[in-house]
């Protein structure tokens, strides 16, 4: 019945509506088969030719939220990541926390000298076996891809840093590794170029395993932007204090009160954070 | 009297108004000392704390235009270049024409294979002694600088092309040269990095000699956006047909009629183009 419905993607291109894609993304967020089918049936009733994927997403999120708030929060992860702006710094902190959770010592927002100039480094991570220079490329629009130019400038920067010997920060026995992490997709050429030059490329849905969703969900480090009970203003204030994780809200009881959230809402926010962090991937 | 007047630059930073800068830019556009001083006196009467440089520019242009239209057109070159958008293609064509005038054979808007991926090349120029790969970086906002990331990605692209042997387009006896040309300024780090990697950097006011203004004025290849008698719509239509130079309007008599300009205005436009192209630099 919906086989011929055309929908409009965030980058403006058109494609046929594919119900299996929606089902997959719902299940990835922790929805059971039953719940996914329920949401799907409702969406199919509302579908219209030319509808934007962002609107379909919004409706699915609303329907899901009525049925299971924590699953809805997970479902909104892509959008939640794009709301970590406007600056790229909260996204850098998120990547740094993920790497810490994996056992690395990290530094963020560094300035290091290359052979020719000094460079801003988003995240530097090391353990006994690895030395990782990581660019965290943040876009606040979901449809924007990290393109070839990004892969090119990150590569040139890494090579300039290597020629400058990483300001002596790299242990002599380790070979440097370069990571490019983005909250959106990569263009095909960006992926080809990055891999051709030995870079680890991690983005939305790329690679199949070990992509950004996987890293976030394995570490259970969800950003505060998934919480539907926090206002945008409250999220901004928390970012300014370097708080980017749902986990931090649970670990620091007084935090929400300190930024002026009323008691009644604090309980709801904490409950949402707790249930979001408990949900396992379906 | 105006020593303590603070003005706001296009990038939002503040600086003290410096009358000698305005005088210099007026004289560079072909204004005599007398004319420059006349404009300056009028501007000084109107100056107010916090005034935007773009407004001062606009007023100077208006005053100048009443006194000498061709000098005003030259004075507006920076603005005129920024109006060559929205795509970067007209600016590429301008750079290509300048290189042709210097005796190179040029190609624009090429796709060439590097070692890893294919790249878009804005302008390729060669003669018997030189083989130039040129990136024409266009910004449609005057205050935006071409920054380190631009220099980095151009450098990485050039190196990937070199490893791919330039699709066999480079004569074996020539060493490739890399140019990065922009219609705005460069950041300091972009200049240091570019030069450190052997790139020729040409931008607004950079370097002191052989900068973009110099190239345009030496070759007398002014873009049609300097013409105050053409509407924006007409400029766009001309761009779509690959017409970017005032010279082309004079060389192709029927051009303006063909795009629907009325006879009375055609004469005015042609007269403006003629007088713009005759003015020599002061």
Interface residues (C-beta under 8 A of the other chain):
Chain A: X115 X116 X117 X118 X119 X148 X149 X150 X152 X153 X155 X156 X157 X159 X160 X189 X192 X193 X196 X197
Chain B: X115 X116 X117 X118 X119 X148 X149 X150 X152 X153 X155 X156 X157 X159 X160 X189 X192 X193 X196 X197
